[in-house]
Amino acid sequence: MDGSQTTAMLDAPDVQTLHEQLHGEGRRLIRAKELRARGGKRELATATAHGTTRLGPSRLLGFTQSMEGALDAGVPVLQALDAIIEQEHDIRAKALFQDISSQVSGGKPLSEALASHPRSFPSVYCAMVRAGESSGRLPIVLESIASWQEWRIEITGTIRQAMTYPAIVIGAGYCLVFFMLAFVLPSLADVLVKLGGDLPLASRVLFDASRFVSGHVLPLLGATASLVVTLFVAARSDGGRSALVSFLTFAPITRRVVTTIAVSQFCRNLSVLLSSGLTVTHALELSRSAISTRSTREAIDRAVQRIVGGHKLTESLAETRFLPPIAISMIRVGEESGRLPESFDRLNRVYDREVKATVKRALSLLEPIVTVVLGVV
């Protein structure tokens, strides 16, 4: 390799296969972007008719734990899949598992069968399974994946729980204000008009708003319902989640929470991927795809480019400045001792605790702010 970089469009079923294809040619994959051809077909990931089903986090965790338990007990992969199919009650999930079983029985490795369902099994998941297959440590790798999924579900639950109180208070406050403007203040305004006299400017503005709301109750209720449905649908889409993460990254109260979660997720991903036998650059590339914050993804891209240019991992991560100095020091010790997975695992445990503490601090700030705003209204 002469260090030069080239941009090209290549066909591959997934990022893992593309990485191995280029590695066999003596080249390194710095970054891959999925393109769509005419008709919505994928250029990077195969668009199969059965690839539209999406497993939820809990069902994906259950699949991983079931496979890990069966394989650890010595059950062959195909028999483990058949057992999962037999106990699955959801029609779409059962069809997905049946297709995976059919591909495995046809001679494909489990990782390749999983990669044909990118909506359910992300590239980082398939890469770890493939590494486990290659090293003969698939049950151990699946156990690590299950631990990783449990962490994600726990963090998501913590955040949702933290946001429940503010959401309920804001919703109740909105309903109360709407009721006052639509039904209470119009009657009060009529009484004051009959009494005569000039009203203060603030009172006139309030009564004008009340008359507008009372005259358009149904359209405003419809607009409110449409807004709630739109936000709910957007929050479940990839673009909506990306926009929400971007907003939370810049919001003063939640910025620290999002950043800490990204660092914890990065350390956990690297720990699992490196312990699965992947190279540093490949682990970074796959870890990038699992990170939700754009700034962290860009930092990982810069780190990969520096590593490809001949720099050490510690130097490359320190240059990006998205990890604190203490984390860089721990990674340096792991790099020099040849125990990088253990170093990232220790960092992950540290930041797991930090995530929970940060969420609690953010919630403690959010609650009085919501209370004051509603009190002013």
Backbone torsions as a table, in degrees:
resi	resn	phi	psi	omega
1	MET	NA	138.6	-178.4
2	ASP	-102.2	3.4	178.2
3	GLY	88.6	-5.0	-179.8
4	SER	-75.8	155.5	-179.3
5	GLN	-116.6	143.0	-177.6
6	THR	-133.7	141.4	175.6
7	THR	-107.1	130.9	-178.0
8	ALA	-151.6	161.6	176.2
9	MET	-105.9	119.5	-176.6
10	LEU	-126.8	153.1	177.7
11	ASP	-98.0	130.1	176.9
12	ALA	-159.2	147.7	-179.5
13	PRO	-69.1	-26.8	179.4
14	ASP	-161.0	172.0	-176.6
15	VAL	-65.1	-37.6	-179.9
16	GLN	-59.8	-46.3	179.9
17	THR	-64.9	-39.8	178.8
18	LEU	-62.5	-41.8	178.6
19	HIS	-61.3	-44.9	-179.3
20	GLU	-68.2	-35.3	178.5
21	GLN	-62.6	-45.7	179.6
22	LEU	-70.6	-36.8	179.3
23	HIS	-62.0	-37.2	177.5
24	GLY	-66.6	-22.9	177.9
25	GLU	-92.2	5.5	179.7
26	GLY	80.1	21.3	-179.9
27	ARG	-121.5	163.5	-179.7
28	ARG	-116.8	142.4	175.4
29	LEU	-88.6	117.1	179.0
30	ILE	-89.8	-44.2	-179.2
31	ARG	-157.1	140.9	178.6
32	ALA	-127.0	138.9	178.8
33	LYS	-128.1	131.0	-178.7
34	GLU	-76.6	133.1	177.3
35	LEU	-115.1	156.5	177.2
36	ARG	-117.8	130.9	177.5
37	ALA	-85.3	-176.3	179.1
38	ARG	-62.9	143.3	-178.7
39	GLY	83.8	4.8	177.2
40	GLY	82.0	10.7	179.7
41	LYS	-75.8	149.5	-178.5
42	ARG	-85.7	142.9	173.6
43	GLU	-89.3	-32.5	-176.3
44	LEU	-96.9	-40.7	179.5
45	ALA	-114.5	136.2	-175.6
46	THR	-65.5	136.6	179.7
47	ALA	-97.6	93.3	-179.0
48	THR	-97.5	155.8	-177.3
49	ALA	-65.3	-25.2	-177.2
50	HIS	-97.8	9.6	-175.1
51	GLY	-94.8	16.7	-175.9
52	THR	-94.4	-16.5	179.8
53	THR	-71.3	139.4	180.0
54	ARG	-124.5	119.7	177.5
55	LEU	-78.4	137.7	174.8
56	GLY	-73.7	165.5	-178.1
57	PRO	-56.8	-42.3	-177.7
58	SER	-67.9	-41.9	179.5
59	ARG	-68.4	-36.7	177.3
60	LEU	-65.2	-39.3	176.3
61	LEU	-63.4	-42.7	178.4
62	GLY	-61.8	-40.1	177.4
63	PHE	-62.4	-45.6	-178.6
64	THR	-63.3	-44.9	-179.8
65	GLN	-65.7	-38.4	179.1
66	SER	-65.5	-43.4	178.9
67	MET	-65.1	-41.7	-179.4
68	GLU	-63.3	-44.9	-179.5
69	GLY	-64.5	-41.3	-179.2
70	ALA	-68.3	-46.4	-178.4
71	LEU	-67.2	-36.3	178.6
72	ASP	-65.6	-27.9	178.2
73	ALA	-84.7	0.3	177.6
74	GLY	93.2	8.4	179.0
75	VAL	-76.6	133.9	177.5
76	PRO	-62.1	156.6	-176.2
77	VAL	-57.6	-46.9	-176.0
78	LEU	-63.6	-40.8	178.2
79	GLN	-68.1	-35.7	176.9
80	ALA	-63.5	-41.9	177.7
81	LEU	-64.1	-42.1	179.3
82	ASP	-62.3	-37.7	178.3
83	ALA	-66.1	-39.4	178.2
84	ILE	-65.6	-40.7	179.1
85	ILE	-62.3	-41.2	-176.8
86	GLU	-64.8	-34.7	-176.9
87	GLN	-94.7	-2.4	179.8
88	GLU	-83.9	131.6	-178.1
89	HIS	-102.6	-24.6	179.5
90	ASP	-72.4	128.2	-173.9
91	ILE	-64.5	-45.9	-176.8
92	ARG	-68.2	-41.1	178.1
93	ALA	-65.2	-39.3	178.7
94	LYS	-63.5	-41.0	178.4
95	ALA	-63.0	-38.6	178.3
96	LEU	-63.6	-47.6	-179.8
97	PHE	-64.8	-35.3	177.7
98	GLN	-65.0	-38.2	178.2
99	ASP	-66.4	-41.4	177.2
100	ILE	-61.2	-44.4	178.9
101	SER	-62.1	-39.8	179.3
102	SER	-63.4	-41.1	179.1
103	GLN	-67.0	-40.7	179.1
104	VAL	-65.2	-42.0	178.6
105	SER	-66.3	-23.0	177.2
106	GLY	-82.6	-1.1	175.4
107	GLY	111.9	-4.7	179.9
108	LYS	-79.2	146.0	173.1
109	PRO	-69.1	159.2	-177.6
110	LEU	-58.6	-42.0	-177.8
111	SER	-60.6	-39.9	-179.9
112	GLU	-69.8	-37.5	177.1
113	ALA	-65.5	-39.8	177.6
114	LEU	-66.3	-37.2	-177.8
115	ALA	-65.4	-19.4	177.9
116	SER	-75.2	-4.2	177.4
117	HIS	-123.6	69.5	-173.8
118	PRO	-65.2	-22.7	179.2
119	ARG	-71.9	-26.0	-179.8
120	SER	-99.9	-35.3	-176.6
121	PHE	-121.9	99.3	-178.7
122	PRO	-63.6	164.7	-175.6
123	SER	-59.8	-35.6	-179.6
124	VAL	-66.7	-35.6	177.3
125	TYR	-64.8	-49.1	-178.8
126	CYS	-64.1	-36.8	179.8
127	ALA	-64.8	-40.1	179.1
128	MET	-67.6	-39.0	177.2
129	VAL	-64.0	-42.1	179.4
130	ARG	-63.5	-40.6	177.7
131	ALA	-64.2	-37.7	177.3
132	GLY	-66.1	-37.3	176.8
133	GLU	-64.8	-42.7	-177.1
134	SER	-67.5	-36.0	-176.4
135	SER	-90.5	-7.4	-176.7
136	GLY	74.5	18.0	-177.4
137	ARG	-117.6	35.1	-174.6
138	LEU	-59.2	-44.5	178.0
139	PRO	-59.7	-39.4	179.6
140	ILE	-66.6	-41.7	179.0
141	VAL	-65.0	-42.1	178.2
142	LEU	-62.8	-35.2	176.1
143	GLU	-64.0	-40.1	177.4
144	SER	-66.2	-40.6	178.6
145	ILE	-63.1	-42.9	179.5
146	ALA	-61.9	-40.6	176.9
147	SER	-62.5	-41.0	178.0
148	TRP	-62.9	-43.2	-179.8
149	GLN	-67.7	-39.3	177.0
150	GLU	-60.3	-40.0	178.5
151	TRP	-62.1	-44.8	-179.0
152	ARG	-63.2	-42.9	179.2
153	ILE	-64.4	-40.5	179.8
154	GLU	-64.7	-44.4	-179.9
155	ILE	-65.3	-42.8	178.3
156	THR	-60.9	-42.7	178.0
157	GLY	-64.2	-38.0	178.6
158	THR	-63.3	-43.6	-179.4
159	ILE	-67.3	-43.3	179.2
160	ARG	-62.9	-40.7	178.1
161	GLN	-63.8	-38.5	179.9
162	ALA	-67.4	-30.5	-177.2
163	MET	-89.3	-8.2	-176.3
164	THR	-64.8	-48.4	-178.1
165	TYR	-60.7	-52.3	178.3
166	PRO	-58.8	-37.8	-179.2
167	ALA	-65.2	-42.2	179.4
168	ILE	-65.9	-43.7	-179.0
169	VAL	-64.4	-44.2	179.6
170	ILE	-64.7	-42.4	178.8
171	GLY	-63.2	-44.2	178.8
172	ALA	-64.9	-39.8	178.0
173	GLY	-63.4	-40.9	178.5
174	TYR	-63.2	-44.5	179.9
175	CYS	-62.6	-40.5	-180.0
176	LEU	-65.2	-45.8	179.6
177	VAL	-63.3	-42.0	179.4
178	PHE	-62.2	-43.1	179.1
179	PHE	-63.2	-42.7	179.6
180	MET	-62.8	-45.2	-178.4
181	LEU	-68.5	-35.7	-173.7
182	ALA	-83.6	-32.0	-170.0
183	PHE	-126.7	-26.2	-175.3
184	VAL	-94.6	-53.0	-176.0
185	LEU	-64.1	-34.2	177.1
186	PRO	-57.8	-40.6	178.2
187	SER	-66.2	-40.7	178.7
188	LEU	-65.4	-37.9	179.2
189	ALA	-64.0	-40.7	178.7
190	ASP	-62.2	-40.0	179.3
191	VAL	-63.7	-44.2	-178.4
192	LEU	-67.5	-35.6	178.4
193	VAL	-65.0	-40.7	179.2
194	LYS	-65.1	-31.9	178.9
195	LEU	-72.2	-23.1	179.9
196	GLY	81.1	178.2	-179.5
197	GLY	94.8	161.4	179.6
198	ASP	-87.4	139.1	177.8
199	LEU	-97.3	149.8	175.3
200	PRO	-60.6	158.9	-178.5
201	LEU	-58.4	-43.7	-178.8
202	ALA	-61.1	-39.4	179.6
203	SER	-67.7	-40.3	179.5
204	ARG	-63.5	-41.9	178.3
205	VAL	-63.0	-42.0	-179.5
206	LEU	-64.4	-42.5	-179.3
207	PHE	-70.8	-34.1	175.3
208	ASP	-63.3	-42.6	177.2
209	ALA	-63.7	-38.0	179.2
210	SER	-64.5	-42.6	178.6
211	ARG	-63.8	-38.1	178.8
212	PHE	-64.7	-45.8	-178.6
213	VAL	-65.5	-44.3	-178.4
214	SER	-65.6	-26.3	178.4
215	GLY	-85.6	-9.4	-177.9
216	HIS	-135.5	44.5	-176.0
217	VAL	-62.7	-51.8	-176.6
218	LEU	-64.3	-46.4	177.3
219	PRO	-60.2	-38.9	-179.8
220	LEU	-68.8	-38.1	176.2
221	LEU	-64.3	-40.7	177.4
222	GLY	-63.9	-41.2	178.9
223	ALA	-65.4	-39.1	178.4
224	THR	-64.0	-45.0	178.9
225	ALA	-63.0	-40.7	179.0
226	SER	-63.8	-40.2	179.4
227	LEU	-64.2	-43.0	179.9
228	VAL	-63.2	-44.7	179.9
229	VAL	-64.2	-42.1	-180.0
230	THR	-62.1	-44.7	178.7
231	LEU	-64.3	-37.9	179.8
232	PHE	-65.6	-44.8	179.7
233	VAL	-66.4	-41.9	-179.7
234	ALA	-64.1	-37.2	-179.3
235	ALA	-66.3	-23.4	179.8
236	ARG	-90.8	-8.0	179.0
237	SER	-92.7	159.0	-179.8
238	ASP	-63.7	-43.1	179.8
239	GLY	-65.5	-40.0	179.1
240	GLY	-66.0	-41.5	177.6
241	ARG	-64.7	-38.6	178.7
242	SER	-64.2	-42.0	178.3
243	ALA	-65.2	-39.2	179.1
244	LEU	-64.5	-43.0	178.9
245	VAL	-63.0	-40.7	178.7
246	SER	-62.1	-41.8	178.6
247	PHE	-64.5	-45.7	-179.1
248	LEU	-65.7	-27.9	179.4
249	THR	-65.7	-31.9	-177.1
250	PHE	-99.1	-13.5	178.1
251	ALA	-70.0	132.7	-174.4
252	PRO	-57.3	-41.1	-174.3
253	ILE	-74.3	-36.9	-173.3
254	THR	-98.6	-6.1	-176.5
255	ARG	-58.3	-45.9	-178.5
256	ARG	-64.3	-37.6	179.8
257	VAL	-63.2	-49.2	-177.6
258	VAL	-63.0	-42.2	-179.4
259	THR	-64.4	-43.9	-179.7
260	THR	-65.0	-40.3	177.4
261	ILE	-62.5	-41.5	179.9
262	ALA	-62.7	-42.6	179.5
263	VAL	-65.8	-43.6	179.1
264	SER	-62.7	-42.9	179.0
265	GLN	-64.4	-39.9	178.6
266	PHE	-61.7	-46.7	-179.0
267	CYS	-65.2	-40.4	179.2
268	ARG	-66.0	-43.8	179.3
269	ASN	-59.6	-46.7	-178.6
270	LEU	-64.2	-38.5	179.4
271	SER	-61.2	-47.0	-178.2
272	VAL	-69.5	-43.9	-176.4
273	LEU	-67.2	-44.0	-179.5
274	LEU	-68.4	-37.8	177.9
275	SER	-69.5	-17.4	177.1
276	SER	-82.9	-5.2	176.3
277	GLY	101.3	7.7	-179.7
278	LEU	-79.3	155.6	175.5
279	THR	-72.2	163.9	-177.3
280	VAL	-62.2	-47.6	-177.9
281	THR	-64.3	-42.3	179.2
282	HIS	-65.2	-40.8	178.4
283	ALA	-63.5	-39.9	177.8
284	LEU	-64.7	-42.6	-179.5
285	GLU	-62.6	-43.7	179.5
286	LEU	-71.4	-36.5	177.9
287	SER	-63.0	-36.1	178.7
288	ARG	-58.0	-40.9	-177.0
289	SER	-67.0	-18.8	-178.6
290	ALA	-97.5	-0.7	-179.2
291	ILE	-93.0	135.9	-175.4
292	SER	-92.0	-21.5	-177.1
293	THR	-89.9	132.1	-176.1
294	ARG	-65.8	-38.6	-178.5
295	SER	-62.6	-38.4	178.3
296	THR	-68.8	-40.4	177.7
297	ARG	-61.5	-41.6	178.7
298	GLU	-65.7	-37.5	177.9
299	ALA	-64.5	-40.0	177.7
300	ILE	-65.2	-39.3	177.2
301	ASP	-58.9	-44.1	-180.0
302	ARG	-65.2	-38.8	179.4
303	ALA	-64.3	-42.2	179.4
304	VAL	-62.3	-42.4	-179.8
305	GLN	-63.2	-38.0	179.2
306	ARG	-70.4	-37.4	177.9
307	ILE	-65.4	-42.2	176.5
308	VAL	-61.0	-32.2	178.7
309	GLY	-77.6	-1.4	174.7
310	GLY	109.4	1.7	180.0
311	HIS	-84.5	158.3	177.2
312	LYS	-75.9	161.8	-179.8
313	LEU	-60.5	-46.0	-177.8
314	THR	-61.3	-45.6	179.0
315	GLU	-62.1	-41.0	-177.9
316	SER	-66.8	-42.5	179.2
317	LEU	-70.1	-36.7	178.7
318	ALA	-63.7	-34.5	-179.2
319	GLU	-66.8	-32.0	-178.6
320	THR	-73.9	-27.4	175.3
321	ARG	65.3	23.3	175.2
322	PHE	-96.6	-7.0	173.3
323	LEU	-109.4	139.6	179.6
324	PRO	-68.6	161.0	-177.9
325	PRO	-57.1	-37.8	-179.0
326	ILE	-63.8	-36.3	178.0
327	ALA	-67.9	-40.5	178.1
328	ILE	-61.9	-39.6	179.5
329	SER	-63.8	-42.0	179.3
330	MET	-66.9	-38.2	178.1
331	ILE	-67.1	-37.5	179.0
332	ARG	-62.1	-41.6	178.1
333	VAL	-61.7	-43.1	179.2
334	GLY	-66.3	-36.8	179.6
335	GLU	-68.2	-40.7	-179.0
336	GLU	-72.8	-29.1	-178.7
337	SER	-94.0	-4.1	-178.2
338	GLY	74.7	24.8	-178.0
339	ARG	-127.0	51.3	-179.4
340	LEU	-61.0	-45.2	-180.0
341	PRO	-56.0	-41.0	179.8
342	GLU	-66.1	-37.9	179.1
343	SER	-64.8	-44.6	178.7
344	PHE	-67.8	-32.2	177.3
345	ASP	-66.3	-41.5	177.0
346	ARG	-64.5	-43.0	177.7
347	LEU	-61.6	-39.6	179.9
348	ASN	-61.5	-42.3	178.9
349	ARG	-64.5	-38.4	178.3
350	VAL	-62.7	-47.5	-176.0
351	TYR	-77.4	-22.2	171.5
352	ASP	-59.7	-45.8	177.6
353	ARG	-66.5	-37.3	-179.5
354	GLU	-66.1	-35.6	179.0
355	VAL	-60.8	-48.2	-178.7
356	LYS	-63.1	-41.2	179.1
357	ALA	-66.7	-38.5	-179.4
358	THR	-67.3	-40.6	177.9
359	VAL	-62.2	-42.0	179.2
360	LYS	-64.0	-41.0	178.7
361	ARG	-64.6	-41.8	179.6
362	ALA	-64.0	-40.4	179.0
363	LEU	-66.0	-38.2	179.0
364	SER	-64.6	-27.6	175.7
365	LEU	-82.3	-33.5	-174.9
366	LEU	-73.1	-38.3	-176.5
367	GLU	-60.0	-50.9	178.8
368	PRO	-65.7	-31.5	178.3
369	ILE	-63.9	-45.9	178.7
370	VAL	-62.2	-41.7	-179.6
371	THR	-63.2	-43.6	179.9
372	VAL	-64.9	-43.3	-179.5
373	VAL	-61.7	-46.0	178.7
374	LEU	-65.7	-35.9	177.4
375	GLY	-63.8	-39.3	178.0
376	VAL	-65.4	-42.2	179.5
377	VAL	-64.1	NA	NA
